[in-house]
Amino acid sequence: QLMIIVDDAGSFLPAMNHSPWEGVTIADFVMPFFLFIVGVALALAYKRVPDKLDATRKATLRALKLFCVGLVLQGGFFHGVRSLTFGVDITQIRLMGILQRIAIAYLVTALCQIWLKGDDDVDSGLDLIKRYRYQLLAGLLITITYMVLLYGTYVPDWEYRISGPGSTEKTFTVKCGVRGDSGPGCNAVGMIDRKILGIQHLYGRPVYARSQQCSIDSPQNGPLPPDAPSWCQAPFDPEGLLSSVMAIVTCLIGLQYGHIIVHFQKHRERIMHWLVPSFGMLVLAFAMDFFGMHMNKPLYTVSYTLCTAGTAGLLFAGIYTLVDLYGYRRPTIAMEWMGMHALMIFVLIACNILPIFIHGFYWGEPNNNLLKFIGIRA
């Protein structure tokens, strides 16, 4: 439900909107939290795998279905609350998105759980590390690969075009010629997406359009400043290829937290094995941010991964303590229901069915409706 508020009411409450670039807001924790709990669920779902090939086939089909649903929902097929039209030019369709990222992280994590676990007995935290050492090694290799690409890939100058008044096209040139840049215009994340996916298949409303360099109303959207950089209007996908690599790591971290449920039965043991790595990841995340490897959701940096995963671990341990240890289940019934129907709710929002339904009830005139009151953009 927090993701719904983030996507639709961010303009009403800036703290609920994504950070324009570096730094994190409440909104920036939503996607990692979801990926984290997907990992936890996979540890329980694949606790026993009698037929690895069959499990692999089912996981692959499930991920493919989820990816295709995301392609339809966020590829540009639906045109908005005030435009009851649909259809998309497949030469311009957005290829990546929220569900596509979840599908990729789910598939890789599921394969790790199916194929990369040992048979060692688990009596302690060290035994847990030993049993799942190959999964931890996979996460480490993924992280190293990401960092090598992010900081070692050469980003050349590049161009993009946007439509201007009278259907004319205007060309912008972004000067780069650098390695290891983490700014909006010359980072390796955007460059890889432009090269592999094609700039026409990227998200057309970049989050950095709300930055101080690109908006006089920052952190909200607004007119360009007179000295705005050339990259301000360039497409950039916040769920791109390279950034989705670290999303896999978030899911793998959640997987390890799920293993704790499987192998430890006492509440105290579970909570302690969750709290220690959670605090460790947070300390490391803030240390990395302090020394220049800043938390950045669009790039899905390592410090951002550790910060959000550590916070997710603390929140998970807290909810577990309240619900499973002390029995405070009633306050979480609504969240439980929404979690059970998360995909259905996401589809209703992404298709604009739920916003249109709410938009149909107003007082006096159509513009006076609940959507306007809470600041949802039509």
C-alpha positions as a Markdown table, in Angstrom:
| # | Residue | x | y | z |
|---|---|---|---|---|
| 1 | Gln | 0.0 | 0.0 | 0.0 |
| 2 | Leu | 2.9 | 2.3 | 0.6 |
| 3 | Met | 4.0 | 1.8 | -3.1 |
| 4 | Ile | 0.5 | 3.0 | -4.2 |
| 5 | Ile | 0.9 | 6.2 | -2.1 |
| 6 | Val | 4.4 | 6.7 | -3.5 |
| 7 | Asp | 3.5 | 6.4 | -7.1 |
| 8 | Asp | 0.3 | 8.4 | -6.9 |
| 9 | Ala | 0.5 | 10.9 | -4.1 |
| 10 | Gly | 4.2 | 11.9 | -4.0 |
| 11 | Ser | 3.5 | 15.4 | -5.2 |
| 12 | Phe | 1.3 | 16.0 | -2.2 |
| 13 | Leu | 3.9 | 14.9 | 0.4 |
| 14 | Pro | 7.5 | 15.3 | -0.8 |
| 15 | Ala | 8.8 | 12.9 | 1.9 |
| 16 | Met | 6.7 | 10.2 | 0.2 |
| 17 | Asn | 8.3 | 10.9 | -3.2 |
| 18 | His | 11.5 | 9.4 | -4.5 |
| 19 | Ser | 14.7 | 11.3 | -3.9 |
| 20 | Pro | 15.7 | 13.2 | -7.1 |
| 21 | Trp | 19.1 | 11.5 | -7.1 |
| 22 | Glu | 21.4 | 10.9 | -4.1 |
| 23 | Gly | 20.0 | 10.3 | -0.7 |
| 24 | Val | 16.9 | 8.3 | 0.4 |
| 25 | Thr | 13.4 | 9.1 | 1.4 |
| 26 | Ile | 10.6 | 6.8 | 2.7 |
| 27 | Ala | 9.6 | 6.1 | -0.9 |
| 28 | Asp | 13.0 | 4.7 | -1.7 |
| 29 | Phe | 12.6 | 1.8 | 0.8 |
| 30 | Val | 9.5 | 0.4 | -0.8 |
| 31 | Met | 11.0 | -1.6 | -3.7 |
| 32 | Pro | 13.9 | -3.1 | -1.6 |
| 33 | Phe | 11.5 | -4.1 | 1.2 |
| 34 | Phe | 9.4 | -5.9 | -1.4 |
| 35 | Leu | 12.4 | -7.7 | -2.9 |
| 36 | Phe | 13.6 | -8.6 | 0.6 |
| 37 | Ile | 10.3 | -10.3 | 1.6 |
| 38 | Val | 10.3 | -12.1 | -1.8 |
| 39 | Gly | 13.6 | -13.6 | -0.7 |
| 40 | Val | 12.2 | -14.6 | 2.7 |
| 41 | Ala | 9.3 | -16.2 | 1.0 |
| 42 | Leu | 11.5 | -18.2 | -1.4 |
| 43 | Ala | 13.4 | -19.7 | 1.5 |
| 44 | Leu | 10.1 | -21.1 | 2.8 |
| 45 | Ala | 8.7 | -22.1 | -0.6 |
| 46 | Tyr | 11.8 | -24.0 | -1.6 |
| 47 | Lys | 12.6 | -25.4 | 1.8 |
| 48 | Arg | 12.5 | -28.9 | 0.3 |
| 49 | Val | 13.0 | -29.4 | -3.5 |
| 50 | Pro | 12.4 | -33.1 | -4.5 |
| 51 | Asp | 12.8 | -32.4 | -8.2 |
| 52 | Lys | 15.2 | -29.6 | -9.0 |
| 53 | Leu | 14.5 | -29.6 | -12.8 |
| 54 | Asp | 10.8 | -29.3 | -12.3 |
| 55 | Ala | 11.2 | -26.6 | -9.7 |
| 56 | Thr | 13.5 | -24.7 | -12.1 |
| 57 | Arg | 10.9 | -25.0 | -14.9 |
| 58 | Lys | 8.1 | -23.7 | -12.7 |
| 59 | Ala | 10.2 | -20.8 | -11.3 |
| 60 | Thr | 11.2 | -19.8 | -14.9 |
| 61 | Leu | 7.6 | -19.8 | -16.1 |
| 62 | Arg | 6.4 | -17.8 | -13.1 |
| 63 | Ala | 9.1 | -15.2 | -13.6 |
| 64 | Leu | 8.3 | -15.0 | -17.4 |
| 65 | Lys | 4.6 | -14.4 | -16.7 |
| 66 | Leu | 5.4 | -11.7 | -14.1 |
| 67 | Phe | 7.8 | -10.0 | -16.6 |
| 68 | Cys | 5.1 | -10.0 | -19.3 |
| 69 | Val | 2.5 | -8.6 | -17.0 |
| 70 | Gly | 4.9 | -5.8 | -16.1 |
| 71 | Leu | 5.6 | -5.2 | -19.8 |
| 72 | Val | 1.9 | -4.6 | -20.4 |
| 73 | Leu | 1.3 | -2.5 | -17.3 |
| 74 | Gln | 4.3 | -0.2 | -17.5 |
| 75 | Gly | 5.3 | -0.4 | -21.1 |
| 76 | Gly | 3.1 | 2.6 | -22.0 |
| 77 | Phe | 0.0 | 0.6 | -23.0 |
| 78 | Phe | -2.2 | 2.6 | -20.6 |
| 79 | His | -2.3 | 6.4 | -21.0 |
| 80 | Gly | -3.5 | 7.9 | -17.7 |
| 81 | Val | -6.6 | 8.7 | -15.7 |
| 82 | Arg | -7.7 | 11.6 | -17.9 |
| 83 | Ser | -7.0 | 9.7 | -21.2 |
| 84 | Leu | -9.2 | 6.6 | -21.4 |
| 85 | Thr | -7.2 | 5.4 | -24.4 |
| 86 | Phe | -4.7 | 2.6 | -24.7 |
| 87 | Gly | -2.1 | 1.2 | -27.0 |
| 88 | Val | 1.6 | 1.5 | -27.4 |
| 89 | Asp | 4.0 | 1.7 | -30.3 |
| 90 | Ile | 6.2 | -1.4 | -29.8 |
| 91 | Thr | 9.2 | 0.5 | -31.2 |
| 92 | Gln | 8.8 | 2.8 | -28.2 |
| 93 | Ile | 7.6 | 0.4 | -25.5 |
| 94 | Arg | 9.3 | 0.6 | -22.1 |
| 95 | Leu | 11.1 | -2.7 | -21.6 |
| 96 | Met | 11.9 | -2.6 | -17.9 |
| 97 | Gly | 9.8 | -1.7 | -14.9 |
| 98 | Ile | 8.9 | -2.7 | -11.3 |
| 99 | Leu | 7.4 | -6.1 | -12.1 |
| 100 | Gln | 10.2 | -6.9 | -14.6 |
| 101 | Arg | 12.8 | -6.1 | -11.9 |
| 102 | Ile | 11.0 | -8.3 | -9.4 |
| 103 | Ala | 10.8 | -11.1 | -12.0 |
| 104 | Ile | 14.5 | -11.0 | -12.6 |
| 105 | Ala | 15.4 | -10.9 | -8.9 |
| 106 | Tyr | 12.9 | -13.7 | -8.2 |
| 107 | Leu | 14.2 | -16.0 | -10.9 |
| 108 | Val | 17.9 | -15.6 | -9.9 |
| 109 | Thr | 17.2 | -16.0 | -6.2 |
| 110 | Ala | 15.0 | -19.0 | -6.8 |
| 111 | Leu | 17.7 | -20.7 | -8.9 |
| 112 | Cys | 20.2 | -20.1 | -6.1 |
| 113 | Gln | 17.9 | -21.6 | -3.6 |
| 114 | Ile | 17.2 | -24.6 | -5.8 |
| 115 | Trp | 20.7 | -25.4 | -6.9 |
| 116 | Leu | 23.2 | -23.6 | -4.5 |
| 117 | Lys | 22.7 | -25.0 | -1.0 |
| 118 | Gly | 24.6 | -27.6 | 0.9 |
| 119 | Asp | 23.6 | -30.4 | 3.2 |
| 120 | Asp | 25.5 | -29.3 | 6.3 |
| 121 | Asp | 23.7 | -29.4 | 9.7 |
| 122 | Val | 22.8 | -26.0 | 11.1 |
| 123 | Asp | 23.3 | -25.4 | 14.9 |
| 124 | Ser | 24.7 | -21.9 | 14.8 |
| 125 | Gly | 25.1 | -18.8 | 12.7 |
| 126 | Leu | 28.5 | -20.1 | 11.3 |
| 127 | Asp | 26.8 | -23.4 | 10.3 |
| 128 | Leu | 24.2 | -21.4 | 8.4 |
| 129 | Ile | 26.9 | -19.5 | 6.5 |
| 130 | Lys | 28.6 | -22.8 | 5.7 |
| 131 | Arg | 25.4 | -24.4 | 4.4 |
| 132 | Tyr | 24.6 | -21.5 | 2.2 |
| 133 | Arg | 28.1 | -20.4 | 1.3 |
| 134 | Tyr | 27.6 | -20.7 | -2.4 |
| 135 | Gln | 24.6 | -18.4 | -2.3 |
| 136 | Leu | 26.6 | -15.9 | -0.3 |
| 137 | Leu | 29.4 | -16.2 | -2.8 |
| 138 | Ala | 27.0 | -15.6 | -5.7 |
| 139 | Gly | 25.8 | -12.4 | -4.0 |
| 140 | Leu | 29.4 | -11.3 | -3.5 |
| 141 | Leu | 30.3 | -12.0 | -7.1 |
| 142 | Ile | 27.2 | -10.1 | -8.3 |
| 143 | Thr | 28.1 | -7.1 | -6.1 |
| 144 | Ile | 31.7 | -7.1 | -7.4 |
| 145 | Thr | 30.5 | -7.3 | -11.0 |
| 146 | Tyr | 28.2 | -4.4 | -10.4 |
| 147 | Met | 30.9 | -2.2 | -8.9 |
| 148 | Val | 33.4 | -3.0 | -11.7 |
| 149 | Leu | 30.9 | -2.0 | -14.3 |
| 150 | Leu | 29.7 | 1.1 | -12.4 |
| 151 | Tyr | 33.1 | 2.5 | -11.6 |
| 152 | Gly | 35.2 | 1.0 | -14.5 |
| 153 | Thr | 33.0 | 1.4 | -17.6 |
| 154 | Tyr | 33.9 | 4.3 | -19.9 |
| 155 | Val | 31.0 | 6.5 | -20.7 |
| 156 | Pro | 31.4 | 8.4 | -24.0 |
| 157 | Asp | 29.6 | 11.6 | -25.1 |
| 158 | Trp | 26.0 | 10.8 | -26.2 |
| 159 | Glu | 23.0 | 12.4 | -27.8 |
| 160 | Tyr | 19.2 | 12.3 | -27.5 |
| 161 | Arg | 16.3 | 13.9 | -29.2 |
| 162 | Ile | 13.0 | 15.2 | -27.8 |
| 163 | Ser | 9.9 | 16.6 | -29.6 |
| 164 | Gly | 9.6 | 20.3 | -29.5 |
| 165 | Pro | 6.8 | 22.8 | -30.5 |
| 166 | Gly | 5.3 | 22.1 | -33.9 |
| 167 | Ser | 6.4 | 18.4 | -33.9 |
| 168 | Thr | 10.0 | 19.5 | -34.4 |
| 169 | Glu | 12.8 | 17.5 | -32.8 |
| 170 | Lys | 15.5 | 19.1 | -30.7 |
| 171 | Thr | 18.9 | 17.3 | -30.2 |
| 172 | Phe | 20.9 | 17.5 | -27.0 |
| 173 | Thr | 24.5 | 16.5 | -26.6 |
| 174 | Val | 25.7 | 15.3 | -23.2 |
| 175 | Lys | 29.4 | 15.6 | -22.7 |
| 176 | Cys | 30.9 | 12.8 | -20.7 |
| 177 | Gly | 34.2 | 10.9 | -21.6 |
| 178 | Val | 34.6 | 9.7 | -18.0 |
| 179 | Arg | 34.7 | 6.6 | -15.9 |
| 180 | Gly | 33.2 | 6.0 | -12.5 |
| 181 | Asp | 30.8 | 9.0 | -12.6 |
| 182 | Ser | 27.7 | 8.7 | -10.4 |
| 183 | Gly | 25.9 | 11.8 | -11.6 |
| 184 | Pro | 22.7 | 11.7 | -13.6 |
| 185 | Gly | 24.2 | 12.3 | -17.0 |
| 186 | Cys | 27.4 | 10.2 | -17.3 |
| 187 | Asn | 26.9 | 7.1 | -15.2 |
| 188 | Ala | 27.4 | 3.5 | -16.5 |
| 189 | Val | 23.9 | 2.5 | -15.5 |
| 190 | Gly | 22.2 | 4.8 | -18.0 |
| 191 | Met | 24.8 | 4.1 | -20.6 |
| 192 | Ile | 24.3 | 0.3 | -20.5 |
| 193 | Asp | 20.6 | 0.8 | -20.8 |
| 194 | Arg | 20.9 | 3.1 | -23.8 |
| 195 | Lys | 23.3 | 0.6 | -25.5 |
| 196 | Ile | 21.4 | -2.6 | -24.8 |
| 197 | Leu | 17.8 | -1.6 | -24.5 |
| 198 | Gly | 17.9 | 1.5 | -26.7 |
| 199 | Ile | 17.1 | 5.0 | -25.5 |
| 200 | Gln | 13.6 | 4.9 | -27.0 |
| 201 | His | 12.7 | 2.0 | -24.7 |
| 202 | Leu | 13.6 | 3.8 | -21.4 |
| 203 | Tyr | 11.4 | 5.7 | -19.0 |
| 204 | Gly | 10.7 | 9.1 | -20.3 |
| 205 | Arg | 10.2 | 11.0 | -17.1 |
| 206 | Pro | 13.5 | 10.7 | -15.2 |
| 207 | Val | 13.6 | 11.2 | -11.5 |
| 208 | Tyr | 16.5 | 13.7 | -11.8 |
| 209 | Ala | 14.1 | 16.1 | -13.5 |
| 210 | Arg | 13.1 | 17.1 | -10.0 |
| 211 | Ser | 16.7 | 17.9 | -8.9 |
| 212 | Gln | 17.9 | 21.4 | -8.2 |
| 213 | Gln | 19.8 | 21.4 | -11.5 |
| 214 | Cys | 16.7 | 20.6 | -13.5 |
| 215 | Ser | 13.8 | 22.2 | -11.7 |
| 216 | Ile | 13.3 | 25.6 | -10.1 |
| 217 | Asp | 10.6 | 23.9 | -7.9 |
| 218 | Ser | 12.9 | 21.1 | -6.7 |
| 219 | Pro | 12.2 | 18.6 | -5.2 |
| 220 | Gln | 9.1 | 18.8 | -7.3 |
| 221 | Asn | 8.8 | 19.0 | -11.1 |
| 222 | Gly | 9.0 | 22.5 | -12.5 |
| 223 | Pro | 10.4 | 24.7 | -15.3 |
| 224 | Leu | 14.0 | 24.2 | -16.2 |
| 225 | Pro | 16.5 | 26.7 | -14.8 |
| 226 | Pro | 18.2 | 28.9 | -17.3 |
| 227 | Asp | 21.5 | 27.1 | -16.8 |
| 228 | Ala | 20.0 | 23.5 | -16.8 |
| 229 | Pro | 22.4 | 20.8 | -17.9 |
| 230 | Ser | 21.8 | 19.1 | -21.2 |
| 231 | Trp | 20.8 | 15.8 | -19.6 |
| 232 | Cys | 17.8 | 17.1 | -17.7 |
| 233 | Gln | 15.2 | 15.9 | -20.2 |
| 234 | Ala | 17.0 | 12.7 | -21.2 |
| 235 | Pro | 15.2 | 9.3 | -20.7 |
| 236 | Phe | 16.5 | 7.2 | -17.8 |
| 237 | Asp | 15.0 | 4.0 | -16.4 |
| 238 | Pro | 15.0 | 3.7 | -12.6 |
| 239 | Glu | 14.5 | -0.1 | -13.1 |
| 240 | Gly | 17.2 | -0.6 | -15.7 |
| 241 | Leu | 19.5 | -3.5 | -16.3 |
| 242 | Leu | 22.6 | -2.8 | -14.2 |
| 243 | Ser | 20.6 | -1.4 | -11.3 |
| 244 | Ser | 18.5 | -4.5 | -11.3 |
| 245 | Val | 21.7 | -6.5 | -10.7 |
| 246 | Met | 21.9 | -5.2 | -7.2 |
| 247 | Ala | 18.2 | -5.8 | -6.7 |
| 248 | Ile | 19.1 | -9.5 | -7.0 |
| 249 | Val | 21.4 | -9.0 | -4.0 |
| 250 | Thr | 18.6 | -7.5 | -1.9 |
| 251 | Cys | 16.5 | -10.6 | -2.7 |
| 252 | Leu | 19.4 | -12.9 | -1.8 |
| 253 | Ile | 19.8 | -11.1 | 1.5 |
| 254 | Gly | 16.1 | -11.7 | 2.2 |
| 255 | Leu | 16.6 | -15.3 | 1.3 |
| 256 | Gln | 19.2 | -15.7 | 4.1 |
| 257 | Tyr | 16.8 | -14.2 | 6.6 |
| 258 | Gly | 14.2 | -16.8 | 5.5 |
| 259 | His | 16.8 | -19.5 | 6.2 |
| 260 | Ile | 16.9 | -18.4 | 9.8 |
| 261 | Ile | 13.2 | -19.2 | 10.1 |
| 262 | Val | 13.8 | -22.6 | 8.6 |
| 263 | His | 16.7 | -23.6 | 10.8 |
| 264 | Phe | 16.1 | -21.9 | 14.1 |
| 265 | Gln | 13.0 | -22.6 | 16.1 |
| 266 | Lys | 13.4 | -20.4 | 19.2 |
| 267 | His | 12.2 | -16.8 | 19.0 |
| 268 | Arg | 15.3 | -15.4 | 20.7 |
| 269 | Glu | 17.6 | -17.2 | 18.3 |
| 270 | Arg | 15.8 | -16.0 | 15.2 |
| 271 | Ile | 15.6 | -12.4 | 16.4 |
| 272 | Met | 19.3 | -12.2 | 17.3 |
| 273 | His | 20.4 | -13.8 | 14.0 |
| 274 | Trp | 18.3 | -11.1 | 12.2 |
| 275 | Leu | 19.4 | -8.1 | 14.3 |
| 276 | Val | 23.2 | -8.7 | 14.1 |
| 277 | Pro | 23.5 | -8.6 | 10.3 |
| 278 | Ser | 20.9 | -5.8 | 10.1 |
| 279 | Phe | 22.9 | -3.5 | 12.3 |
| 280 | Gly | 26.1 | -4.6 | 10.5 |
| 281 | Met | 24.7 | -3.7 | 7.1 |
| 282 | Leu | 23.5 | -0.3 | 8.3 |
| 283 | Val | 26.9 | 0.6 | 9.8 |
| 284 | Leu | 28.6 | -0.4 | 6.6 |
| 285 | Ala | 26.1 | 1.5 | 4.5 |
| 286 | Phe | 26.6 | 4.7 | 6.4 |
| 287 | Ala | 30.3 | 4.3 | 6.4 |
| 288 | Met | 30.3 | 3.9 | 2.6 |
| 289 | Asp | 28.1 | 6.9 | 2.2 |
| 290 | Phe | 30.4 | 9.0 | 4.4 |
| 291 | Phe | 33.4 | 8.0 | 2.3 |
| 292 | Gly | 31.8 | 9.0 | -1.0 |
| 293 | Met | 29.9 | 5.9 | -2.2 |
| 294 | His | 26.5 | 7.6 | -1.7 |
| 295 | Met | 23.1 | 6.0 | -1.3 |
| 296 | Asn | 21.4 | 6.3 | -4.6 |
| 297 | Lys | 18.1 | 4.5 | -5.6 |
| 298 | Pro | 18.2 | 5.1 | -9.4 |
| 299 | Leu | 21.7 | 3.6 | -9.5 |
| 300 | Tyr | 20.9 | 1.1 | -6.8 |
| 301 | Thr | 24.3 | 1.5 | -5.2 |
| 302 | Val | 25.9 | -0.9 | -2.8 |
| 303 | Ser | 25.4 | 1.5 | 0.1 |
| 304 | Tyr | 21.8 | 1.9 | -0.8 |
| 305 | Thr | 21.4 | -1.9 | -1.0 |
| 306 | Leu | 22.9 | -2.4 | 2.5 |
| 307 | Cys | 20.9 | 0.5 | 4.0 |
| 308 | Thr | 17.6 | -0.7 | 2.7 |
| 309 | Ala | 18.3 | -4.4 | 3.4 |
| 310 | Gly | 19.5 | -3.6 | 6.9 |
| 311 | Thr | 16.4 | -1.5 | 7.6 |
| 312 | Ala | 14.2 | -4.2 | 6.1 |
| 313 | Gly | 15.8 | -6.7 | 8.5 |
| 314 | Leu | 15.1 | -4.6 | 11.5 |
| 315 | Leu | 11.5 | -4.0 | 10.5 |
| 316 | Phe | 11.0 | -7.7 | 9.8 |
| 317 | Ala | 12.4 | -8.5 | 13.2 |
| 318 | Gly | 10.2 | -5.9 | 14.8 |
| 319 | Ile | 7.0 | -7.1 | 13.2 |
| 320 | Tyr | 7.9 | -10.7 | 14.0 |
| 321 | Thr | 8.4 | -9.7 | 17.7 |
| 322 | Leu | 5.0 | -8.0 | 17.8 |
| 323 | Val | 3.0 | -10.6 | 15.9 |
| 324 | Asp | 4.7 | -13.9 | 16.6 |
| 325 | Leu | 6.2 | -13.3 | 20.0 |
| 326 | Tyr | 3.6 | -11.0 | 21.6 |
| 327 | Gly | 0.5 | -11.9 | 19.5 |
| 328 | Tyr | -0.4 | -8.4 | 18.3 |
| 329 | Arg | -1.9 | -9.7 | 15.0 |
| 330 | Arg | -5.0 | -7.6 | 14.7 |
| 331 | Pro | -3.2 | -4.3 | 13.7 |
| 332 | Thr | -1.5 | -6.2 | 10.8 |
| 333 | Ile | -4.7 | -7.9 | 9.3 |
| 334 | Ala | -5.1 | -5.2 | 6.7 |
| 335 | Met | -1.4 | -5.4 | 5.7 |
| 336 | Glu | -1.7 | -9.2 | 5.5 |
| 337 | Trp | -4.7 | -9.0 | 3.2 |
| 338 | Met | -3.0 | -6.5 | 0.9 |
| 339 | Gly | 0.1 | -8.7 | 0.9 |
| 340 | Met | -2.0 | -11.7 | -0.2 |
| 341 | His | -3.5 | -9.7 | -3.1 |
| 342 | Ala | -0.5 | -7.5 | -3.9 |
| 343 | Leu | -0.4 | -8.3 | -7.6 |
| 344 | Met | -4.1 | -7.7 | -8.0 |
| 345 | Ile | -3.9 | -4.3 | -6.3 |
| 346 | Phe | -0.8 | -3.3 | -8.4 |
| 347 | Val | -2.7 | -4.2 | -11.6 |
| 348 | Leu | -5.7 | -2.2 | -10.6 |
| 349 | Ile | -3.5 | 0.8 | -9.9 |
| 350 | Ala | -1.3 | 0.4 | -13.0 |
| 351 | Cys | -4.3 | 0.0 | -15.3 |
| 352 | Asn | -5.8 | 3.2 | -13.7 |
| 353 | Ile | -9.0 | 1.2 | -12.8 |
| 354 | Leu | -8.8 | 2.0 | -9.1 |
| 355 | Pro | -8.0 | 5.7 | -9.6 |
| 356 | Ile | -10.7 | 6.1 | -12.2 |
| 357 | Phe | -13.2 | 4.4 | -9.9 |
| 358 | Ile | -12.3 | 6.8 | -7.1 |
| 359 | His | -12.3 | 9.7 | -9.5 |
| 360 | Gly | -15.9 | 9.0 | -10.4 |
| 361 | Phe | -17.2 | 10.1 | -7.0 |
| 362 | Tyr | -17.0 | 13.8 | -6.5 |
| 363 | Trp | -18.9 | 16.8 | -4.9 |
| 364 | Gly | -20.3 | 19.7 | -6.8 |
| 365 | Glu | -18.1 | 19.3 | -9.9 |
| 366 | Pro | -15.9 | 16.5 | -11.2 |
| 367 | Asn | -12.6 | 18.2 | -10.2 |
| 368 | Asn | -13.6 | 18.1 | -6.5 |
| 369 | Asn | -12.8 | 14.5 | -5.8 |
| 370 | Leu | -10.7 | 12.4 | -3.4 |
| 371 | Leu | -7.8 | 12.2 | -5.9 |
| 372 | Lys | -7.5 | 16.0 | -6.0 |
| 373 | Phe | -7.7 | 16.2 | -2.2 |
| 374 | Ile | -4.8 | 13.8 | -1.6 |
| 375 | Gly | -2.7 | 15.2 | -4.4 |
| 376 | Ile | -2.8 | 12.3 | -6.9 |
| 377 | Arg | -1.7 | 13.4 | -10.4 |
| 378 | Ala | -4.2 | 12.6 | -13.1 |
